[in-house]
Amino acid sequence: MIKKILITQFMFLLVNVLTIPVLFSVEDQFVLQKTGHRKPPIIFNHKAHSEDYDTNCIDCHHKGKNLKCSKCHLKMHQGKVINIKGAFHQQCHNCHRKTSGPKGCGRCHKRTGK
């Protein structure tokens, strides 16, 4: 009886672990749209940040929910919630200062061929 319970629990755990990446999958790269400044938008490499740079979801999705930043951070400050531009800059700059991430506006805000 205990063996059946353990096998059932193991199978349940295995199915859940295998489906989690599918539930939270995102594009490898996406554009962080302009947020009220004159610099070009950022092409953000999610795959590199999550896999190659060994970051955890909670490092960026600080509320523990894998929501887009713009779900909470709007174009203008809302009470104690800073605007989207400030949120990106605060989050990205803090991490890049501690690591070998690019520093300086033009390193992330790159002009494209257009």
Secondary structure, 3 states (H helix, E strand, C coil): CHHHHHHHHHHHHHHHHHHHHHHCCCCCEEEECCCCCCCCCEEEEHHHHHHHCCCCHHHHCCCCCCCCHHHCCCCCCECCECCHHHHHHHHHHHHHHHCCCCCCHHHHCCCCCC
